């Protein structure tokens, strides 16, 4: 890749499979399949798209639109491992190939284009290599875009995927070189490209649209000083890339040449877990050195060598900076795919090296007085990291938001190696990735705060009686047979109910006879001052949480 201090955007090629997660899962384009993360569609096959399934749809909405839709759980490790074959295949013809995320990589166009007789011929050759490395890709259309700068080439790759699918043949989208041609190509496009390709915030893009700036050309036509004064640094960056200018994040520069984290093993290592554990130590060492200078790494070279000279070297890019967990996650993807390649390795790994290629200023995170991240959270993160270092990351579990209408469904236990505990981090497409801020998405039908203090792993049977001693029942319309008066939990002595609220009915997965669930939720406060969250299902009362 070009040095960070290049004067103008370099000529780049972006290769992207927009719905890589379903490809990595082995789905074929003609089968309606969707990959879900936090109960929302993050990828789907063309057959599912033709049925009306869109990214961001909830599970129920997607299955209502397409009843035969097959659901696959999101697995970032699988995505990264399976994409390694495509990266390794193209890397044999392209020096310094850079992977942004599973399903997307970038490289300089100039050298390969000359070798293969032009940019169009080169793009077709890349598409052929990817399809040969991943056989299922023969039924999919890649997006291949070529343009001046990462943003322009990324937009072109997105357009290529859409147009190739419509034409049913693989064709790249090539933007002519030069600032004038780049501006002419970008000008009519929606400012939503700043969010989808440029990585800018949803809030900024929504604000631009509310102000009447619907196209990139309209934004680029504004005076740069006025944009900076009104929208700050993010707005100035959006204005610059909308006009075809330098698309490097502000504060980006080349890394110091002597900043390297290396581990040489006395005994060759053949197992993945020890290598990943070593990578975590190197990442923490590297992160500490950068943090001392107020920097974060945006592009990182990861190199591994075996005792017989076999070598794996990739560039990983993340415009917001690679945290420790993000580095470890990418090392796992790279090494897992490398070790599992056809034929395997002939020897163990003897050298593992992390080399920052590009760094930028660390914006940091401000701890608030009320709410948000606190100093106690920082202490907890350090404690979890220490324990994980002692017993292994896969042995330490932390709660992560999953989504659901009942407290037991809202959070799931996840191993530390699958998430990013750092501030403002996150999303490869891993659990720590902030491409989908799941906890900020409202879950319709979920009980409002405050959440119960104790969520029971096994619900306790209960009996709720009315004033006459009859069991309180709830009919299909949510009407009670009597006012709740007393409650008995696990045949204990009855307690007087001093206050209650409900019912809040839940009717889930009505389209699936095996998973269909219908219940009603209640909150009770007893004479002893204890508050319970109860549900009634099939006319049986259960206590599922305690406030």
C-alpha positions in Angstrom: 0.0 0.0 0.0 1.1 3.6 -0.5 2.8 5.5 2.2 0.6 7.5 4.4 2.1 10.8 3.4 1.2 10.4 -0.3 0.2 13.7 -1.9 -2.9 12.5 -3.7 -5.2 9.4 -3.5 -3.5 6.4 -5.1 -5.1 4.2 -7.7 -6.7 1.3 -5.8 -8.7 -1.8 -6.4 -11.4 -2.8 -3.9 -12.7 -6.4 -4.1 -15.9 -7.0 -2.1 -18.5 -9.7 -1.6 -21.3 -7.7 0.0 -23.0 -10.7 1.7 -19.8 -12.6 2.6 -21.3 -14.2 5.7 -23.8 -16.3 3.8 -21.0 -17.3 1.3 -18.8 -18.4 4.2 -21.6 -20.4 5.6 -21.7 -22.4 2.4 -25.1 -21.1 1.1 -25.8 -21.0 -2.6 -27.2 -17.9 -4.3 -30.4 -19.7 -5.4 -31.4 -20.7 -1.8 -33.2 -18.2 0.5 -30.7 -17.9 3.4 -30.0 -15.1 5.8 -27.4 -14.6 8.5 -28.6 -13.0 11.7 -26.7 -11.1 14.4 -28.5 -9.6 17.4 -31.8 -10.8 15.8 -31.2 -8.7 12.7 -30.3 -9.7 9.1 -26.7 -8.8 8.4 -26.3 -10.8 5.1 -28.6 -12.6 2.8 -28.5 -14.6 -0.5 -29.8 -13.1 -3.8 -32.8 -15.5 -3.6 -33.7 -14.0 -0.2 -33.1 -10.5 -1.5 -35.4 -11.2 -4.4 -38.1 -12.2 -1.9 -37.8 -8.8 -0.2 -35.4 -9.6 2.7 -33.2 -6.7 3.5 -30.2 -6.1 5.8 -31.5 -4.8 9.1 -34.8 -6.7 9.0 -35.7 -8.5 12.3 -36.0 -12.2 12.3 -39.8 -12.2 12.5 -40.1 -9.6 9.7 -37.7 -11.5 7.5 -39.5 -14.8 8.0 -42.9 -13.2 7.4 -41.6 -11.9 4.1 -40.0 -15.2 3.1 -41.5 -18.1 5.1 -39.0 -20.6 3.6 -36.0 -18.5 4.7 -33.2 -20.5 6.3 -31.6 -18.8 9.3 -27.8 -19.1 10.0 -26.2 -17.6 13.1 -23.5 -15.0 12.6 -20.0 -16.4 13.1 -17.1 -13.9 12.6 -14.5 -16.6 13.1 -16.0 -18.6 10.3 -16.1 -15.6 8.0 -12.5 -14.7 8.6 -11.3 -18.3 8.3 -13.1 -19.0 5.0 -12.0 -15.7 3.4 -8.3 -16.6 4.0 -8.3 -18.8 0.9 -9.4 -15.9 -1.4 -6.8 -13.6 0.2 -4.0 -16.1 -0.2 -4.9 -16.8 -3.8 -4.9 -13.2 -4.9 -1.9 -12.3 -2.8 0.3 -14.6 -5.0 -0.2 -12.1 -7.9 -0.5 -8.8 -5.9 2.1 -7.4 -3.5 0.9 -5.8 -0.3 -2.7 -6.9 -0.4 -4.7 -5.2 2.4 -7.7 -6.9 4.1 -10.3 -4.5 5.6 -12.7 -7.2 6.8 -13.8 -10.7 5.8 -15.2 -10.3 2.4 -13.3 -7.2 1.3 -9.7 -6.5 0.4 -7.7 -3.7 -1.3 -4.5 -3.4 -3.3 -2.7 -1.0 -5.6 -3.8 -1.1 -9.2 -0.8 0.2 -11.1 1.6 -2.8 -11.1 -0.9 -5.7 -11.6 -2.8 -3.7 -14.3 0.4 -3.4 -16.3 1.2 -7.0 -15.9 -2.2 -8.3 -17.0 -2.7 -5.8 -19.8 -5.0 -3.3 -18.3 -7.3 -2.7 -15.4 -10.3 -4.5 -16.9 -8.3 -7.7 -17.6 -6.7 -7.5 -14.2 -10.1 -7.3 -12.5 -11.4 -10.3 -14.4 -8.3 -12.3 -13.4 -8.9 -11.4 -9.7 -12.5 -12.6 -10.0 -11.4 -15.8 -11.5 -8.8 -16.4 -8.7 -11.4 -15.8 -6.0 -13.9 -18.1 -7.6 -11.2 -20.9 -8.0 -10.2 -20.5 -4.3 -13.8 -20.6 -3.1 -15.8 -22.9 -5.4 -19.2 -21.6 -4.1 -18.2 -18.1 -5.4 -18.9 -19.4 -9.0 -22.6 -18.8 -8.2 -22.0 -15.3 -6.7 -21.1 -11.9 -8.1 -18.1 -10.1 -6.7 -18.0 -6.3 -6.6 -14.7 -5.1 -8.1 -14.1 -1.3 -8.2 -11.1 0.6 -9.4 -10.6 4.3 -8.7 -8.5 7.1 -7.2 -8.6 6.5 -3.5 -10.2 4.0 -1.1 -13.6 5.7 -1.0 -14.1 6.0 -4.7 -12.9 2.4 -5.3 -15.2 1.2 -2.5 -18.2 2.9 -4.0 -17.3 1.5 -7.4 -17.0 -2.0 -5.9 -20.5 -1.7 -4.4 -21.9 -0.5 -7.8 -20.1 -3.4 -9.5 -21.8 -6.0 -7.3 -25.2 -4.6 -8.0 -24.7 -4.1 -11.8 -23.0 -7.5 -12.3 -25.9 -9.3 -10.6 -28.4 -7.5 -12.8 -26.4 -8.4 -15.9 -25.6 -11.9 -14.7 -22.0 -11.5 -15.6 -18.9 -10.4 -13.7 -17.8 -6.9 -14.7 -15.8 -4.3 -12.7 -16.7 -0.7 -12.3 -13.7 1.4 -13.3 -13.6 5.2 -12.6 -11.3 7.1 -14.9 -8.2 8.5 -13.2 -8.0 12.1 -12.4 -9.8 14.4 -10.0 -12.3 15.7 -12.5 -13.4 12.1 -13.5 -13.7 11.1 -9.8 -15.8 14.1 -8.9 -18.1 13.5 -11.9 -18.6 9.9 -10.8 -19.3 10.7 -7.1 -21.4 13.9 -7.6 -24.8 12.2 -8.3 -24.5 9.6 -5.6 -26.4 9.7 -2.4 -24.7 11.0 0.8 -25.6 7.6 2.3 -22.3 6.4 0.7 -20.5 8.3 3.3 -22.0 6.0 5.9 -22.0 2.7 4.0 -18.6 3.0 2.4 -16.8 6.0 4.1 -17.5 4.8 7.6 -19.0 8.1 8.8 -21.6 8.2 11.5 -25.3 7.6 10.9 -26.1 10.8 12.8 -23.9 13.0 10.5 -25.4 11.5 7.3 -28.9 12.0 8.7 -28.2 15.6 9.5 -26.8 16.2 6.0 -30.0 14.8 4.5 -32.3 16.8 6.8 -30.4 20.0 5.7 -31.1 19.2 2.1 -27.7 17.8 1.1 -28.8 14.6 -0.6 -25.9 14.0 -3.0 -22.1 14.0 -2.7 -21.9 16.7 -5.3 -24.1 19.0 -3.2 -21.9 18.5 -0.2 -18.7 18.9 -2.2 -19.9 22.2 -3.6 -20.0 23.9 -0.2 -17.1 26.0 0.9 -14.7 23.9 3.0 -14.3 26.4 5.8 -18.1 26.7 6.3 -18.4 22.9 6.5 -15.6 22.7 9.1 -17.2 25.4 11.1 -20.7 23.8 11.0 -19.8 20.0 11.2 -16.3 19.9 12.7 -13.6 17.5 11.7 -16.0 14.6 10.7 -17.8 17.1 8.4 -14.6 18.3 6.9 -13.5 14.7 6.2 -16.9 14.0 4.6 -16.6 17.1 2.4 -13.1 16.1 1.3 -13.9 12.6 0.2 -17.2 13.7 -1.4 -15.1 15.8 -3.7 -12.6 13.1 -4.5 -9.9 14.3 -2.2 -7.6 12.5 0.2 -9.6 9.8 2.0 -7.2 9.0 4.8 -8.7 9.6 8.3 -7.4 12.9 9.9 -4.1 12.6 11.7 -2.9 9.5 9.7 0.8 9.1 9.2 3.5 6.4 8.6 4.5 4.3 11.6 8.0 4.6 13.1 10.2 2.1 11.3 11.5 0.6 14.5 8.1 -0.2 16.1 7.9 -4.0 15.8 6.6 -6.6 18.2 8.1 -10.1 17.5 8.1 -13.4 19.2 10.5 -16.2 18.2 9.6 -19.7 19.5 12.3 -22.0 20.7 10.0 -25.0 19.9 7.9 -24.8 16.7 4.2 -24.2 17.5 1.6 -26.2 15.6 -1.5 -25.3 17.6 -3.7 -22.3 16.9 -4.5 -21.4 20.6 -0.9 -20.8 21.8 -0.3 -18.7 18.7 -3.3 -16.5 19.4 -2.4 -16.2 23.1 1.1 -15.0 22.0 -0.5 -12.6 19.5 -2.5 -11.1 22.4 0.7 -10.5 24.4 2.3 -8.9 21.3 -0.8 -6.8 20.7 -0.8 -5.5 24.2 2.9 -4.7 24.0 2.4 -2.8 20.7 -0.8 -1.1 21.9 1.0 0.2 25.0 3.9 1.6 23.0 1.5 3.4 20.7 -0.7 4.6 23.5 2.3 6.2 25.2 2.6 8.5 22.2 -1.2 9.1 21.8 -1.4 6.9 18.7 -3.5 3.9 17.5 -2.6 1.6 14.6 -4.9 1.7 11.6 -2.9 -0.6 9.3 -1.0 -3.6 10.6 1.2 -6.2 9.0 0.9 -9.7 10.6 3.6 -12.2 9.6 4.1 -15.8 10.6 6.9 -18.1 9.5 7.3 -21.9 9.9 10.5 -23.8 10.5 10.5 -24.8 6.9 10.2 -21.3 5.5 6.5 -21.2 4.9 5.2 -17.7 5.3 1.9 -15.9 5.8 1.8 -12.1 5.7 -1.3 -9.9 5.5 -2.0 -6.3 5.9 -5.1 -5.5 8.1 -6.8 -2.1 7.9 -9.3 -0.4 10.2 -9.8 3.4 9.8 -10.8 3.9 13.4 -7.8 2.0 14.8 -7.1 -1.6 15.7 -7.6 -2.3 19.4 -5.9 -5.2 21.2 -9.0 -7.5 20.7 -9.3 -6.4 17.1 -5.7 -7.4 16.4 -6.1 -10.7 18.1 -9.3 -11.4 16.2 -7.6 -10.8 12.9 -4.5 -12.8 13.8 -6.9 -15.7 14.6 -8.6 -15.4 11.2 -5.3 -15.3 9.3 -3.6 -18.1 11.2 -6.7 -20.4 11.3 -7.2 -20.2 7.6 -3.5 -20.6 6.9 -3.2 -23.7 9.1 -6.3 -25.2 7.6 -5.3 -24.6 4.0 -5.4 -27.7 1.7 -2.3 -29.8 2.5 -1.7 -28.0 5.8 1.7 -26.8 7.0 4.8 -28.9 6.9 6.2 -27.5 10.1 5.4 -25.5 13.2 5.4 -21.7 13.5 8.7 -20.3 14.8 8.2 -16.6 14.3 5.2 -14.3 14.8 5.6 -10.6 14.1 3.3 -7.6 14.3 4.4 -4.4 12.4 2.4 -1.2 12.4 2.3 0.2 8.9 0.1 3.3 9.5 -0.9 5.1 12.7 -3.2 8.0 13.6 -4.0 10.2 16.5 -5.9 8.5 19.3 -9.1 10.4 19.9 -9.5 8.6 23.3 -12.7 8.3 25.2 -14.1 10.7 27.8 -15.5 9.2 31.0 -18.8 10.8 32.0 -20.1 11.9 35.4 -23.4 10.0 35.0 -24.0 6.9 32.9 -21.8 5.6 30.1 -18.3 4.2 30.8 -16.9 4.8 34.2 -13.6 4.2 36.0 -15.1 1.1 37.6 -15.7 -0.3 34.1 -12.0 0.3 33.3 -11.0 -1.7 36.5 -13.4 -4.5 35.5 -11.8 -4.7 32.0 -8.3 -4.9 33.4 -9.4 -7.6 35.9 -11.0 -9.7 33.1 -7.9 -9.3 31.0 -5.7 -10.5 33.8 -7.8 -13.6 34.4 -8.0 -14.4 30.7 -4.2 -14.2 30.5 -3.9 -16.7 33.3 -6.5 -19.3 32.2 -7.0 -18.6 28.6 -9.5 -16.3 26.8 -11.9 -19.1 25.8 -12.2 -20.1 29.5 -13.5 -16.6 30.6 -17.1 -15.7 29.8 -18.7 -12.2 29.9 -22.3 -11.2 29.2 -23.0 -9.7 25.7 -26.2 -8.3 24.5 -28.2 -10.7 22.4 -31.8 -9.3 22.4 -35.1 -10.7 23.5 -38.3 -9.9 25.4 -37.4 -11.9 28.5 -34.5 -11.1 30.8 -33.0 -14.5 30.3 -32.9 -13.9 26.5 -31.4 -10.4 26.5 -27.8 -11.4 27.3 -25.7 -14.4 26.5 -22.4 -15.6 27.8 -19.5 -15.1 25.3 -15.9 -16.0 25.6 -13.5 -13.0 25.9 -11.7 -13.9 22.6 -14.9 -13.1 20.7 -15.4 -9.5 21.9 -13.5 -6.3 22.3 -13.5 -5.0 25.9 -11.8 -1.7 24.9 -13.6 1.7 25.0 -15.3 2.6 21.8 -14.0 -0.5 20.2 -15.6 -3.0 18.3 -18.0 -5.1 14.8 -15.3 -6.9 12.4 -18.0 -8.4 12.1 -17.1 -9.8 15.7 -19.2 -9.4 18.7 -17.0 -6.4 19.6 -17.6 -4.8 16.3 -19.6 -1.5 16.4 -20.9 -1.8 12.8 -24.1 -2.9 14.6 -24.6 -1.3 18.0 -27.0 -3.9 19.0 -27.7 -2.7 22.6 -28.8 0.7 21.2 -31.4 -0.9 19.0 -34.9 -0.9 20.6 -36.4 -4.4 21.0 -40.1 -4.2 20.6 -42.0 -5.7 23.5 -39.1 -5.7 25.9 -39.8 -4.6 29.4 -38.5 -1.1 30.2 -35.8 -0.3 32.8 -34.9 -1.0 35.5 -33.9 -4.6 34.7 -34.2 -7.3 37.4 -31.2 -7.7 39.7 -31.4 -11.5 39.6 -32.4 -13.5 36.5 -33.1 -17.1 37.4 -31.5 -19.8 35.3 -34.4 -22.1 36.1 -37.9 -20.6 36.5 -39.6 -21.3 39.9 -43.2 -22.5 39.8 -45.7 -20.3 41.5 -49.3 -19.9 42.3 -51.2 -16.6 42.0 -54.6 -16.5 43.7 -57.4 -14.1 43.8 -59.3 -12.8 46.8 -61.6 -15.8 46.7 -58.7 -18.3 46.6 -59.1 -19.2 43.0 -56.1 -19.4 40.7 -55.8 -16.2 38.5 -56.0 -17.1 34.8 -55.3 -15.0 31.8 -57.3 -15.5 28.6 -56.2 -15.1 25.0 -57.2 -11.4 25.0 -55.0 -10.7 28.0 -57.9 -10.4 30.5 -57.6 -11.6 34.1 -60.1 -13.9 35.7 -59.5 -12.1 39.1 -57.3 -9.4 40.7 -54.1 -11.0 42.0 -54.2 -11.1 45.8 -51.6 -13.6 47.0 -48.6 -15.4 45.6 -47.0 -18.7 46.6 -43.6 -19.6 45.2 -42.5 -23.3 45.1 -45.3 -24.2 47.6 -44.0 -21.8 50.2 -46.5 -19.9 52.4 -48.6 -17.4 50.5 -47.5 -13.7 50.5 -49.9 -10.8 50.1 -49.4 -8.9 46.8 -49.3 -5.2 47.6 -48.9 -3.9 44.1 -48.9 -5.4 40.6 -48.6 -4.4 36.9 -49.4 -6.3 33.7 -50.2 -8.2 31.8 -47.8 -7.7 28.9 -48.5 -10.4 26.4 -45.8 -12.1 24.2 -46.7 -14.0 21.1 -43.4 -15.1 19.5 -42.5 -17.2 16.4 -46.2 -17.9 15.5 -45.0 -19.1 12.1 -43.0 -22.0 13.6 -45.2 -24.6 15.4 -42.2 -26.1 17.2 -40.9 -22.8 18.5 -44.2 -20.9 19.0 -44.5 -19.4 22.4 -47.4 -17.4 24.0 -47.3 -16.0 27.5 -48.0 -12.9 29.6 -45.6 -11.1 31.9 -46.4 -9.5 35.3 -44.6 -7.6 38.0 -45.5 -8.2 41.6 -44.5 -6.5 44.9 -45.2 -8.5 48.0 -45.7 -7.6 51.7 -42.1 -8.5 52.4 -40.9 -5.8 50.0 -39.7 -8.2 47.3 -40.5 -7.5 43.7 -40.8 -10.4 41.2 -41.1 -10.7 37.5 -43.6 -13.5 36.7 -44.9 -15.1 33.6 -48.0 -17.2 33.0 -47.8 -19.7 30.2 -50.3 -22.5 29.5 -52.1 -21.2 32.6 -49.0 -22.1 34.7 -47.3 -19.3 36.8 -43.5 -19.0 36.9 -41.1 -16.6 38.6 -38.3 -15.8 36.2 -36.5 -12.9 37.9 -36.3 -10.9 41.1 -35.8 -7.1 41.3 
